[in-house]
Amino acid sequence: MTDHAVVLGAGIAGLLAAAALADTHATVTVVERDRLPDGPFERRGTPQAPHLHSILSRGWLTIEELLPGFLADLAARGGDVLDDAHLGARIHVQNGPYTFNRTDPVADPAALTMHLVTRPFVEFHLRRRVAALPNVTITDDHDIVELAAAQPHRITGVSISDRRTGHTQALSADLVIDATGRGSRTPLLLDNLGLGRPPRRSFTVHGVYYSQRITIPDHDTFRERLILVVPPTAAGRGGLIAGENDTWTLTVAKHTNDPHSPPTTFADMLALAEEFVPPHIHPALQRAQPLTDVMVHRYPGGTWHRYDRHPHQPEGLLVVGDALCCLDPIHGQGITMAALHAHALRTHLRHGRDVDPRRFHQALAAVTAPVWAMNQPPGHTTTRSVKHALQGRLIRWGRHKILQSADDIVVTERLIRVVNMIDPPQRLLEPTLLARVATHHIRQTLTRYRRHPGANTHA
């Protein structure tokens, strides 16, 4: 075992990284800027916490692999679990104009199990579990001052400062993990050491969330527990998701340049919710009660720090979670990506005493690249050749045809598996699936022809 590892940040990415490190390091210290709450409450360093969070099925499976028994613990403490084969009856998802099969059972419900809990609830119980590990210490209310590099091109520790007393101390470490999130200062700290900043990619979305925690006394009058709607137009975007102990999170997503007045009251939120919540839920929603005020969170877009391409990447330093790549939260992929980063860290640690930072960040880049591509807003492209532009148009056309045929339960389940990162996107191109898509469109064409035999129809 190596001696000491330091994790910067006690959010979900940092806690999962600490869990991975605990197997191979004698001691692990997690340093957090915030004073951590003693319950499942929001804190200053996670302004997104009061808003809708959707951890993908792959994320839950990976967290369970890192910390066996954690999901059963969440459920026992009040988390809602969706593991029914008739998953479509429990969720209502709309992506643009496309509808999905909500009637037939899926073939593999275990792989698509969803745990519906709020972000503070997950983080608090994850922190309890990680803090209970005998070789892990969590130090809160401390700032990160600077990285130490006692050896050329190697990070050998970090200095931290107590926010209450101002006392500064140095922590020596074999490995430092930056999991401080979107506001990571590692590019600046590396620049201060003369190592330069990593290349960076970004996109802009100018998004804003309005959310409220609520209780719905009549929630047993409908079966849905997860509602996510992204309609063809910007209006009516939002979600309603069950959480722990009969609480719900109602979120409305808008653009910062939306000309309409922002919602400030529960009545405003209910009026907007009626644009996307299925009509049969409206009566129960009208009898709901707010548990919090309307919370606002603005997110400018996404940023990917390309440490895999950093020409002077030092040893002894790795970057994970949002500190590496922060995504558009509308897709609900951030926590799942953090879990995959922690899993990759455990894999690399088990293959040797030292983790090669370039190989590690290249492995994360391979996982990140397809997710990053999916996050690009409409009209945003870095394509420079006609060939790539045509390939992009062909991919979008094929995706459109697959989504059009999603009333087939096999197509629906494959799409859900891909969105939840259980299957890679390439599985949408398997011949057997494409044959079902083609059959769907042929039947549609024949149906239209029988109805209007003289019309010129296209599949």
Order of alpha helices (4+ residues) and beta strands (2+ residues): beta-alpha-beta-alpha-alpha-beta-beta-beta-alpha-beta-beta-beta-beta-beta-alpha-beta-beta-beta-beta-alpha-alpha-beta-beta-beta-beta-alpha-alpha-alpha-alpha-alpha
